[in-house]
Amino acid sequence: MTNTGAVLIIGGGHNGLACAAYLARAGRPVTVIEAAERVGGMAATREFVTGYRASCAHLLYLLDESVAGDLSLASHGLRLAATELQTVALDPGGEHLLMAPDGLEGGGLGDRDRAAWPEYQRRMSKFAAYLGTLRSQAPPRITNRREDLLALGALAWRLRRMGRDDMREFLRIAGINIHDLLNEYFDSSLLKGALGFDAVLGAFAGPRSNNTVFTALHRRSGAGNGYSVVEGGMGAVTDALAAAATAAGATIRTGVRVQRIESDGLTVSGVELDDGERLAASTIVSNADPKTTMLKLLGARHLEAETARRFHRLRTSGCTAKLHLALDGLPEISGLAAEHLDQRLLIAPGPGYLDRAFNPCKYGEFSRQPAMEIILPSVVDPSLAPSGRHVLSAVVQYAPYRLEGGWEAGKPAFLEAILDTLEGYAPGIRPLIVGSELLTPPDIENLFGATGGHWHHAELSLDQFLMLRPAPRAAQYRMPVDGLYLCSAGCHPGGGVMGSAGRNAARAVLGGAKK
Ligand SMILES: Cc1cc2nc3c(=O)[nH]c(=O)nc-3n(C[C@H](O)[C@H](O)[C@H](O)COP(=O)(O)OP(=O)(O)OC[C@H]3O[C@@H](n4cnc5c(N)ncnc54)[C@H](O)[C@@H]3O)c2cc1C
C-alpha cells in the first residue's frame, strides 16, 4: 500500500475541495481523488458542444461568504460576470413581471400584491437569515452532554430572538406548503408561480407539497449579491477552490475512482481505486453522496442494521433536468426588452401550471409543459461561446429519475416538449439552435456520481434536515465507523454551491468531533 498522508478525500466537488483547502491550511497532508477528468462535480464547467461551455449548476447565490473570504477565492481567480440579477417571471401573453427585492414592475399586478410584497420580503428574508445562521456549524447532537445541550439552546435562543410574533409565524409556516402561504399574501398568478417555483427548484415537490416554505427559505438563505453569474461558469468557483487547496499543499488526482473504502467495520484503513491501486489512510472524507459512500463504497455489512436502513431509506430520486443550448445568435422573447436577456428568466406562469408540471413526475412521466429557470450567461460572459454566439442554460422541472418506458426512448420527446415550451415564449428560437445537451437525472447520476442525480444528494426536507441529515447519529459529518467523514450536499446544510458542508466537515476532522 502507498501511504498518501493523513487525510484522503473522495471526490473533488466544491465541498470536497473546500474541505481539502481548510485541512491543508491547518497543516494536514491531504489527497483528493476525483473520478472525473476534472474537478467541480455538478458545478464543473464543461464544453457541451465544440466552442460552447456551460455548468450544470449555473447561478451563484448561496456561497458561504466566510468560505470565500477564508480561502481568498477572489485571489485564486473567482470573478463575477454579473451580480444581483433580477428575476423576470415570463408571462405567456408578454406582460412579464420584473421582481427585485425592493419592488415589482409590470405583470399586471393589483394593489394587494404590491402592498403585500414588502412584508412578504421582510419576513422571508428574516426567516431565511435564521436558516443561514445554522449553516456555519454542525447540527447539535441529541445527547445530555453539556456542549450539545448548549448548542441546542443556542439554536432555540436565536429563534426566540426573532421576536415573539415572527417566531410564532416561523413555527406556523416552516412545515406548510408554499401554495397556501402565497395565497395569504398575493392574488397574481404570475407572482405566485414564480415564488412557488423558487420553493420547488431541485426538490421532488410541487407547490402544494409539505415543506415547500422551508425549501423556499433554504434557497434564500445565502447572503451577498443575490443571484450572480460567474465568469467562466460555476466551474470557476471550483477551480478557485482547487487552487486554494493546492496552494495550501493539497494534492488533487483526477480521472481515478475510489472503488471501495477498506474497513474492518470499526475503523477505516484506506481505499482501493478502480485501477487496483490501494492507498492507506486513517482519515477519509467522502464528498460522494451518503448512499454511495455508506452503502456502496463502505458497504452495508460494516454498519449496524438500523444505520444501514436509515441510509437506505434516504429519499434521493432527482426530478430536475438541465438543458444547454448552443445558439447561433440571441433569441428574442416576446414582450421582453433585449436588455433583460441577461437576467434570470422563469417559466412558471402560475401555481396551477407548476402543479400540472409536477403531477406527471409522481407517475414516472415527464412534464409536457415544464417549468424552467433560464439564463443566457454568454450575454455577460462572452468567453462561454464563439464570438457572436450564445449559450442558453435552463434548469427544467420535472423529469422523474425513473421514466416509464425508460429515458433512452423518452428523452427525444422530452427535449421536444421543452423546446415547444420555449418556442411559446421565444418564437423563432429553434432555427438558432446549433447543438444541445439535455441531462436527465440518470445522466446527472452518471456524470457526477450522485445517487438519483439529486440536486441535494438527498431530498432536502424537514425530515432530512439538521440533526436528521443524512441520518440521525451521522449528522455531524463523522460517520459511525472511526476515521470516516462525509462532506457533501447530502450533509447539513444541504445542496447548492455554498462550501459550508466542506468547511464544517474539515472542522469535524480537525476537532475530532465526538460521535
Ligand atoms: C440540474 C441542477 C442544477 C443546479 N443548479 C444550481 C445552481 O444554479 N446553483 C447552485 O448553487 N446549486 C445548483 N445545483 C446544486 C449543486 O450543483 C449541488 O448541490 C452541489 O454542486 C453539490 O456539491 P458537492 O461538492 O457536495 O457534490 P458534487 O458536486 O456532486 O461532487 C461530488 C464529487 O465526487 C466525485 N465522486 C463521486 N464518487 C466518487 C468516487 N467513488 N471516487 C472519486 N470521486 C467520486 C464526483 O465525480 C463529483 O466530482 C444544481 C444541481 C442540479 C442537479
The ligand as a Gaussian input file, in Angstrom:
#p B3LYP/6-31G(d) Opt

LIG

0 1
 C      -29.648000      20.442000     -12.663000
 C      -29.019000      21.086000     -11.458000
 C      -28.901000      22.461000     -11.398000
 C      -28.342000      23.075000     -10.269000
 N      -28.239000      24.431000     -10.249000
 C      -27.668000      25.022000      -9.181000
 C      -27.431000      26.436000      -9.193000
 O      -27.752000      27.140000     -10.165000
 N      -26.821000      26.989000      -8.104000
 C      -26.451000      26.237000      -7.019000
 O      -25.901000      26.795000      -6.053000
 N      -26.647000      24.889000      -6.994000
 C      -27.215000      24.268000      -8.048000
 N      -27.367000      22.909000      -8.064000
 C      -26.941000      22.135000      -6.881000
 C      -25.411000      21.996000      -6.779000
 O      -24.850000      21.797000      -8.055000
 C      -25.017000      20.820000      -5.884000
 O      -25.785000      20.773000      -4.712000
 C      -23.545000      20.934000      -5.491000
 O      -22.739000      21.097000      -6.651000
 C      -23.092000      19.695000      -4.728000
 O      -21.721000      19.835000      -4.450000
 P      -20.899000      18.684000      -3.739000
 O      -19.472000      19.095000      -3.739000
 O      -21.499000      18.381000      -2.419000
 O      -21.122000      17.389000      -4.641000
 P      -20.871000      17.122000      -6.194000
 O      -20.827000      18.386000      -6.951000
 O      -21.873000      16.103000      -6.584000
 O      -19.425000      16.487000      -6.226000
 C      -19.159000      15.156000      -5.818000
 C      -17.858000      14.747000      -6.487000
 O      -17.481000      13.448000      -6.012000
 C      -16.984000      12.696000      -7.104000
 N      -17.120000      11.281000      -6.785000
 C      -18.259000      10.601000      -6.508000
 N      -17.982000       9.301000      -6.266000
 C      -16.634000       9.172000      -6.384000
 C      -15.731000       8.063000      -6.254000
 N      -16.173000       6.837000      -5.961000
 N      -14.406000       8.285000      -6.449000
 C      -13.939000       9.522000      -6.743000
 N      -14.751000      10.596000      -6.897000
 C      -16.078000      10.414000      -6.718000
 C      -17.866000      13.126000      -8.272000
 O      -17.271000      12.829000      -9.517000
 C      -18.013000      14.614000      -8.003000
 O      -16.987000      15.356000      -8.624000
 C      -27.893000      22.276000      -9.185000
 C      -27.975000      20.885000      -9.261000
 C      -28.525000      20.292000     -10.380000
 C      -28.604000      18.787000     -10.447000

